[in-house]
Amino acid sequence: MTVMIFVPDIPEFAPLVYGAQRAGDYRVHAPLKGYWRIEANQEISFNRKELGLGPALWNSALTGGFNGQIIEYGRDILRIGNPT
C-alpha cells in the first residue's frame, strides 16, 4: 500500500513539501484542488525541528488528511506507515 500525506497548498505548510522534496525517497505531486500529495511505498517521516515548524503548525500537519497509519506523532517526530 502506498502511504500518502495531503498538505494544504499554503505558505505555512511549505516546509513539509520542501522537506519531502529534499528527502529524495518520497514522490511529491504538484497541488491538485489545493493540496500537495506526498507519497512513499513504505514510511513517511518528518522531524519538526529540521523543518523549522512551530508547534501550532506541527500539530496541524495532518489537517489535509493521509492514507496509512500513524506510527509516531510526537513533539518532534511524525511517522506515517503502512497499516500492520
N, CA, C and O atoms as a GROMACS GRO file, in nm:
protein
  336
    1MET      N    1   0.083  -0.118   0.000
    1MET     CA    2   0.000   0.000   0.000
    1MET      C    3   0.088   0.125   0.000
    1MET      O    4   0.190   0.130   0.068
    2THR      N    5   0.047   0.223  -0.076
    2THR     CA    6   0.118   0.349  -0.081
    2THR      C    7   0.074   0.437   0.036
    2THR      O    8  -0.045   0.450   0.063
    3VAL      N    9   0.170   0.496   0.104
    3VAL     CA   10   0.144   0.588   0.213
    3VAL      C   11   0.139   0.728   0.154
    3VAL      O   12   0.223   0.764   0.072
    4MET      N   13   0.040   0.808   0.195
    4MET     CA   14   0.025   0.943   0.141
    4MET      C   15  -0.008   1.042   0.251
    4MET      O   16  -0.076   1.010   0.348
    5ILE      N   17   0.042   1.163   0.234
    5ILE     CA   18   0.004   1.276   0.317
    5ILE      C   19  -0.039   1.388   0.222
    5ILE      O   20   0.029   1.416   0.124
    6PHE      N   21  -0.152   1.449   0.252
    6PHE     CA   22  -0.202   1.560   0.173
    6PHE      C   23  -0.175   1.689   0.251
    6PHE      O   24  -0.220   1.705   0.364
    7VAL      N   25  -0.102   1.779   0.188
    7VAL     CA   26  -0.056   1.902   0.255
    7VAL      C   27  -0.124   2.021   0.191
    7VAL      O   28  -0.112   2.041   0.070
    8PRO      N   29  -0.196   2.103   0.269
    8PRO     CA   30  -0.259   2.222   0.212
    8PRO      C   31  -0.157   2.310   0.140
    8PRO      O   32  -0.045   2.330   0.188
    9ASP      N   33  -0.197   2.360   0.026
    9ASP     CA   34  -0.109   2.445  -0.056
    9ASP      C   35  -0.115   2.589  -0.007
    9ASP      O   36  -0.167   2.678  -0.074
   10ILE      N   37  -0.059   2.610   0.113
   10ILE     CA   38  -0.048   2.744   0.169
   10ILE      C   39   0.095   2.760   0.220
   10ILE      O   40   0.158   2.662   0.260
   11PRO      N   41   0.146   2.882   0.219
   11PRO     CA   42   0.287   2.904   0.254
   11PRO      C   43   0.330   2.846   0.389
   11PRO      O   44   0.443   2.800   0.403
   12GLU      N   45   0.240   2.848   0.486
   12GLU     CA   46   0.277   2.800   0.619
   12GLU      C   47   0.319   2.653   0.621
   12GLU      O   48   0.400   2.613   0.704
   13PHE      N   49   0.264   2.574   0.530
   13PHE     CA   50   0.296   2.431   0.525
   13PHE      C   51   0.405   2.396   0.423
   13PHE      O   52   0.439   2.279   0.406
   14ALA      N   53   0.458   2.497   0.355
   14ALA     CA   54   0.564   2.474   0.254
   14ALA      C   55   0.683   2.396   0.310
   14ALA      O   56   0.740   2.316   0.235
   15PRO      N   57   0.725   2.414   0.435
   15PRO     CA   58   0.839   2.336   0.484
   15PRO      C   59   0.818   2.184   0.476
   15PRO      O   60   0.914   2.110   0.457
   16LEU      N   61   0.695   2.137   0.491
   16LEU     CA   62   0.668   1.993   0.476
   16LEU      C   63   0.695   1.948   0.333
   16LEU      O   64   0.755   1.843   0.310
   17VAL      N   65   0.651   2.028   0.237
   17VAL     CA   66   0.672   1.995   0.095
   17VAL      C   67   0.820   1.998   0.062
   17VAL      O   68   0.872   1.905   0.000
   18TYR      N   69   0.889   2.105   0.103
   18TYR     CA   70   1.033   2.115   0.076
   18TYR      C   71   1.110   2.003   0.144
   18TYR      O   72   1.204   1.948   0.086
   19GLY      N   73   1.072   1.968   0.265
   19GLY     CA   74   1.137   1.858   0.335
   19GLY      C   75   1.120   1.726   0.262
   19GLY      O   76   1.213   1.646   0.255
   20ALA      N   77   1.001   1.703   0.209
   20ALA     CA   78   0.977   1.580   0.133
   20ALA      C   79   1.057   1.578   0.003
   20ALA      O   80   1.109   1.474  -0.036
   21GLN      N   81   1.066   1.693  -0.062
   21GLN     CA   82   1.145   1.702  -0.186
   21GLN      C   83   1.293   1.676  -0.160
   21GLN      O   84   1.360   1.610  -0.240
   22ARG      N   85   1.344   1.728  -0.050
   22ARG     CA   86   1.485   1.709  -0.016
   22ARG      C   87   1.515   1.566   0.026
   22ARG      O   88   1.626   1.517   0.006
   23ALA      N   89   1.417   1.499   0.084
   23ALA     CA   90   1.440   1.362   0.134
   23ALA      C   91   1.477   1.268   0.021
   23ALA      O   92   1.557   1.176   0.041
   24GLY      N   93   1.422   1.289  -0.097
   24GLY     CA   94   1.457   1.207  -0.211
   24GLY      C   95   1.387   1.072  -0.218
   24GLY      O   96   1.378   1.013  -0.326
   25ASP      N   97   1.336   1.022  -0.106
   25ASP     CA   98   1.270   0.892  -0.106
   25ASP      C   99   1.120   0.903  -0.130
   25ASP      O  100   1.052   0.801  -0.143
   26TYR      N  101   1.069   1.024  -0.136
   26TYR     CA  102   0.925   1.045  -0.148
   26TYR      C  103   0.892   1.102  -0.285
   26TYR      O  104   0.974   1.171  -0.347
   27ARG      N  105   0.773   1.074  -0.330
   27ARG     CA  106   0.722   1.134  -0.453
   27ARG      C  107   0.632   1.251  -0.412
   27ARG      O  108   0.538   1.234  -0.335
   28VAL      N  109   0.663   1.368  -0.465
   28VAL     CA  110   0.588   1.488  -0.432
   28VAL      C  111   0.514   1.533  -0.557
   28VAL      O  112   0.576   1.562  -0.660
   29HIS      N  113   0.382   1.539  -0.548
   29HIS     CA  114   0.299   1.577  -0.662
   29HIS      C  115   0.249   1.720  -0.644
   29HIS      O  116   0.209   1.759  -0.535
   30ALA      N  117   0.253   1.795  -0.752
   30ALA     CA  118   0.209   1.935  -0.751
   30ALA      C  119   0.066   1.945  -0.700
   30ALA      O  120  -0.010   1.849  -0.708
   31PRO      N  121   0.031   2.062  -0.649
   31PRO     CA  122  -0.102   2.078  -0.591
   31PRO      C  123  -0.215   2.045  -0.689
   31PRO      O  124  -0.212   2.081  -0.806
   32LEU      N  125  -0.314   1.977  -0.635
   32LEU     CA  126  -0.437   1.945  -0.707
   32LEU      C  127  -0.550   1.975  -0.611
   32LEU      O  128  -0.556   1.919  -0.501
   33LYS      N  129  -0.640   2.062  -0.652
   33LYS     CA  130  -0.753   2.103  -0.567
   33LYS      C  131  -0.707   2.155  -0.431
   33LYS      O  132  -0.773   2.133  -0.329
   34GLY      N  133  -0.593   2.224  -0.431
   34GLY     CA  134  -0.546   2.291  -0.310
   34GLY      C  135  -0.459   2.208  -0.217
   34GLY      O  136  -0.430   2.252  -0.106
   35TYR      N  137  -0.416   2.088  -0.261
   35TYR     CA  138  -0.334   2.003  -0.174
   35TYR      C  139  -0.217   1.942  -0.250
   35TYR      O  140  -0.234   1.888  -0.360
   36TRP      N  141  -0.099   1.950  -0.190
   36TRP     CA  142   0.016   1.874  -0.235
   36TRP      C  143  -0.006   1.730  -0.191
   36TRP      O  144  -0.073   1.705  -0.091
   37ARG      N  145   0.049   1.634  -0.265
   37ARG     CA  146   0.042   1.494  -0.225
   37ARG      C  147   0.184   1.439  -0.214
   37ARG      O  148   0.260   1.443  -0.310
   38ILE      N  149   0.217   1.390  -0.096
   38ILE     CA  150   0.347   1.329  -0.071
   38ILE      C  151   0.323   1.180  -0.057
   38ILE      O  152   0.240   1.137   0.024
   39GLU      N  153   0.394   1.099  -0.136
   39GLU     CA  154   0.374   0.954  -0.137
   39GLU      C  155   0.504   0.879  -0.112
   39GLU      O  156   0.612   0.928  -0.143
   40ALA      N  157   0.490   0.761  -0.056
   40ALA     CA  158   0.604   0.670  -0.038
   40ALA      C  159   0.551   0.528  -0.037
   40ALA      O  160   0.434   0.504  -0.006
   41ASN      N  161   0.637   0.434  -0.072
   41ASN     CA  162   0.596   0.294  -0.069
   41ASN      C  163   0.602   0.236   0.071
   41ASN      O  164   0.534   0.138   0.101
   42GLN      N  165   0.682   0.295   0.156
   42GLN     CA  166   0.698   0.244   0.292
   42GLN      C  167   0.649   0.345   0.395
   42GLN      O  168   0.529   0.352   0.423
   43GLU      N  169   0.739   0.423   0.450
   43GLU     CA  170   0.709   0.515   0.559
   43GLU      C  171   0.747   0.657   0.522
   43GLU      O  172   0.847   0.680   0.453
   44ILE      N  173   0.666   0.752   0.568
   44ILE     CA  174   0.698   0.894   0.554
   44ILE      C  175   0.730   0.945   0.694
   44ILE      O  176   0.656   0.922   0.788
   45SER      N  177   0.843   1.016   0.705
   45SER     CA  178   0.887   1.063   0.836
   45SER      C  179   0.937   1.207   0.824
   45SER      O  180   1.008   1.243   0.730
   46PHE      N  181   0.898   1.289   0.922
   46PHE     CA  182   0.944   1.427   0.928
   46PHE      C  183   0.992   1.458   1.069
   46PHE      O  184   0.944   1.401   1.167
   47ASN      N  185   1.088   1.550   1.078
   47ASN     CA  186   1.138   1.600   1.205
   47ASN      C  187   1.103   1.749   1.214
   47ASN      O  188   1.146   1.828   1.130
   48ARG      N  189   1.025   1.786   1.313
   48ARG     CA  190   0.976   1.923   1.327
   48ARG      C  191   1.088   2.026   1.330
   48ARG      O  192   1.082   2.128   1.262
   49LYS      N  193   1.190   1.998   1.408
   49LYS     CA  194   1.299   2.095   1.423
   49LYS      C  195   1.376   2.113   1.292
   49LYS      O  196   1.415   2.225   1.258
   50GLU      N  197   1.398   2.004   1.220
   50GLU     CA  198   1.468   2.014   1.091
   50GLU      C  199   1.388   2.097   0.991
   50GLU      O  200   1.445   2.167   0.908
   51LEU      N  201   1.255   2.088   0.999
   51LEU     CA  202   1.170   2.163   0.908
   51LEU      C  203   1.151   2.307   0.951
   51LEU      O  204   1.109   2.391   0.871
   52GLY      N  205   1.180   2.337   1.077
   52GLY     CA  206   1.163   2.471   1.129
   52GLY      C  207   1.018   2.509   1.154
   52GLY      O  208   0.983   2.627   1.152
   53LEU      N  209   0.933   2.410   1.177
   53LEU     CA  210   0.792   2.436   1.204
   53LEU      C  211   0.769   2.462   1.352
   53LEU      O  212   0.825   2.393   1.438
   54GLY      N  213   0.687   2.560   1.382
   54GLY     CA  214   0.647   2.584   1.519
   54GLY      C  215   0.546   2.480   1.564
   54GLY      O  216   0.490   2.409   1.480
   55PRO      N  217   0.521   2.470   1.693
   55PRO     CA  218   0.429   2.369   1.746
   55PRO      C  219   0.288   2.375   1.688
   55PRO      O  220   0.229   2.270   1.661
   56ALA      N  221   0.233   2.494   1.667
   56ALA     CA  222   0.095   2.504   1.616
   56ALA      C  223   0.084   2.443   1.476
   56ALA      O  224  -0.009   2.367   1.450
   57LEU      N  225   0.178   2.476   1.388
   57LEU     CA  226   0.174   2.419   1.253
   57LEU      C  227   0.205   2.269   1.257
   57LEU      O  228   0.143   2.191   1.185
   58TRP      N  229   0.298   2.231   1.340
   58TRP     CA  230   0.333   2.090   1.354
   58TRP      C  231   0.211   2.008   1.396
   58TRP      O  232   0.185   1.901   1.342
   59ASN      N  233   0.137   2.060   1.493
   59ASN     CA  234   0.021   1.987   1.544
   59ASN      C  235  -0.094   1.982   1.444
   59ASN      O  236  -0.188   1.905   1.463
   60SER      N  237  -0.087   2.062   1.340
   60SER     CA  238  -0.191   2.058   1.238
   60SER      C  239  -0.137   2.007   1.104
   60SER      O  240  -0.198   2.030   0.999
   61ALA      N  241  -0.024   1.939   1.107
   61ALA     CA  242   0.041   1.891   0.984
   61ALA      C  243  -0.044   1.792   0.906
   61ALA      O  244  -0.025   1.777   0.785
   62LEU      N  245  -0.135   1.723   0.972
   62LEU     CA  246  -0.217   1.622   0.903
   62LEU      C  247  -0.358   1.672   0.872
   62LEU      O  248  -0.446   1.591   0.846
   63THR      N  249  -0.380   1.803   0.875
   63THR     CA  250  -0.514   1.855   0.851
   63THR      C  251  -0.564   1.828   0.710
   63THR      O  252  -0.685   1.825   0.687
   64GLY      N  253  -0.474   1.808   0.616
   64GLY     CA  254  -0.513   1.777   0.479
   64GLY      C  255  -0.554   1.632   0.460
   64GLY      O  256  -0.612   1.596   0.358
   65GLY      N  257  -0.523   1.549   0.558
   65GLY     CA  258  -0.555   1.406   0.551
   65GLY      C  259  -0.434   1.323   0.517
   65GLY      O  260  -0.328   1.375   0.480
   66PHE      N  261  -0.451   1.192   0.530
   66PHE     CA  262  -0.342   1.098   0.499
   66PHE      C  263  -0.400   0.960   0.474
   66PHE      O  264  -0.511   0.928   0.518
   67ASN      N  265  -0.323   0.878   0.402
   67ASN     CA  266  -0.352   0.736   0.384
   67ASN      C  267  -0.239   0.660   0.449
   67ASN      O  268  -0.122   0.682   0.415
   68GLY      N  269  -0.270   0.574   0.541
   68GLY     CA  270  -0.170   0.498   0.613
   68GLY      C  271  -0.207   0.494   0.759
   68GLY      O  272  -0.322   0.516   0.797
   69GLN      N  273  -0.109   0.465   0.840
   69GLN     CA  274  -0.129   0.453   0.984
   69GLN      C  275  -0.027   0.541   1.056
   69GLN      O  276   0.090   0.543   1.020
   70ILE      N  277  -0.074   0.613   1.157
   70ILE     CA  278   0.019   0.693   1.236
   70ILE      C  279   0.102   0.598   1.321
   70ILE      O  280   0.049   0.525   1.406
   71ILE      N  281   0.232   0.598   1.298
   71ILE     CA  282   0.324   0.517   1.378
   71ILE      C  283   0.373   0.598   1.497
   71ILE      O  284   0.384   0.548   1.609
   72GLU      N  285   0.403   0.726   1.469
   72GLU     CA  286   0.450   0.814   1.575
   72GLU      C  287   0.411   0.957   1.538
   72GLU      O  288   0.431   0.999   1.424
   73TYR      N  289   0.357   1.029   1.633
   73TYR     CA  290   0.326   1.170   1.612
   73TYR      C  291   0.346   1.240   1.746
   73TYR      O  292   0.253   1.261   1.823
   74GLY      N  293   0.471   1.273   1.771
   74GLY     CA  294   0.508   1.334   1.897
   74GLY      C  295   0.548   1.479   1.880
   74GLY      O  296   0.517   1.544   1.780
   75ARG      N  297   0.615   1.526   1.978
   75ARG     CA  298   0.657   1.667   1.980
   75ARG      C  299   0.746   1.704   1.862
   75ARG      O  300   0.735   1.815   1.809
   76ASP      N  301   0.832   1.614   1.819
   76ASP     CA  302   0.927   1.646   1.713
   76ASP      C  303   0.930   1.548   1.596
   76ASP      O  304   0.991   1.578   1.493
   77ILE      N  305   0.867   1.433   1.607
   77ILE     CA  306   0.872   1.332   1.502
   77ILE      C  307   0.732   1.296   1.455
   77ILE      O  308   0.641   1.277   1.536
   78LEU      N  309   0.716   1.288   1.323
   78LEU     CA  310   0.593   1.240   1.261
   78LEU      C  311   0.629   1.125   1.168
   78LEU      O  312   0.713   1.140   1.080
   79ARG      N  313   0.566   1.010   1.189
   79ARG     CA  314   0.591   0.893   1.105
   79ARG      C  315   0.456   0.832   1.067
   79ARG      O  316   0.376   0.796   1.153
   80ILE      N  317   0.434   0.821   0.936
   80ILE     CA  318   0.315   0.755   0.882
   80ILE      C  319   0.362   0.637   0.800
   80ILE      O  320   0.451   0.650   0.716
   81GLY      N  321   0.303   0.518   0.825
   81GLY     CA  322   0.346   0.398   0.754
   81GLY      C  323   0.228   0.316   0.709
   81GLY      O  324   0.112   0.358   0.718
   82ASN      N  325   0.259   0.199   0.660
   82ASN     CA  326   0.156   0.106   0.617
   82ASN      C  327   0.088   0.041   0.737
   82ASN      O  328   0.155   0.012   0.836
   83PRO      N  329  -0.042   0.020   0.730
   83PRO     CA  330  -0.110  -0.049   0.840
   83PRO      C  331  -0.055  -0.188   0.859
   83PRO      O  332  -0.016  -0.254   0.762
   84THR      N  333  -0.050  -0.231   0.984
   84THR     CA  334   0.000  -0.366   1.012
   84THR      C  335  -0.111  -0.466   1.016
   84THR      O  336  -0.087  -0.584   1.039
   0.00000   0.00000   0.00000
